[in-house]
């Protein structure tokens, strides 16, 4: 795999690295301490990576509002000094190539999502050269393998523009295979694999601070999982949406999503996964100021964690 060119949607930000370097911390150290500060002081369940801090500094992404608030409080410096008040360029004269590539990426994601939605409705798509005429279990196994490969890469080093594009194109390929209208048994398996891929696309968007796109991909993934009859995966994806809304400081939505997940897939959750859900609920209660309910959810999380079998923790699709 060749080297990729960074996609800068914003001008490079010298203010943030200057503030970081004054502390003597690396990007990884800065990210770890920022995450600890925001979880402790702002009750935000975030875990920024050094890769994400690097993207902010290079102008490949801009911190979301809750991260900007966290950075200001964490460093004690105003947004302007941190270089966080730079608006998205409105014209193409300053960064024409970068803006064009960013627009291309957005169009690709939108096209992929629209096509997937149509495919879920059962409409066939015109065949393309890279899509086989006959879908077999081997094709679905390859889709799952590539999804797992991208997932491992995101967990190890975080998402970047190139990886996100790869996941987007993988989702598009899954959509085109769905358009071939394979037999029902194979179609359900393909829908399930597509739901997993869409969930990973949501995770990548979330890691890059693209929260609206993350929500859209989560909804698409849930629809595909339900169409496949995989209530367990749909339930896990709803939990992931709940975790995402903790980052967005939407505690009421968090609690609604968690309740929906429990009602739809209660029997499929392990003790460890239920512990995680109660932990998310505790964060949400803390964000609303309900200290008593937050304490209760923390206790339930500890009970489920104590009952968990360490050998049953899942390391696959349900972690996205």
HELIX and SHEET records of a PDB file:
HELIX    1   1 UNK A   14  UNK A   23  1                                  10    
HELIX    2   2 UNK A   27  UNK A   41  1                                  15    
HELIX    3   3 UNK A   50  UNK A   58  1                                   9    
HELIX    4   4 UNK A   65  UNK A   75  1                                  11    
HELIX    5   5 UNK A   79  UNK A   82  1                                   4    
HELIX    6   6 UNK A   96  UNK A  120  1                                  25    
HELIX    7   7 UNK A  137  UNK A  157  1                                  21    
HELIX    8   8 UNK A  161  UNK A  178  1                                  18    
HELIX    9   9 UNK A  184  UNK A  207  1                                  24    
HELIX   10  10 UNK A  211  UNK A  227  1                                  17    
HELIX   11  11 UNK A  231  UNK A  247  1                                  17    
HELIX   12  12 UNK A  251  UNK A  265  1                                  15    
HELIX   13  13 UNK A  266  UNK A  268  5                                   3    
HELIX   14  14 UNK A  271  UNK A  288  1                                  18    
HELIX   15  15 UNK A  291  UNK A  307  1                                  17    
HELIX   16  16 UNK A  310  UNK A  312  5                                   3    
HELIX   17  17 UNK A  317  UNK A  319  5                                   3    
END                                                                             
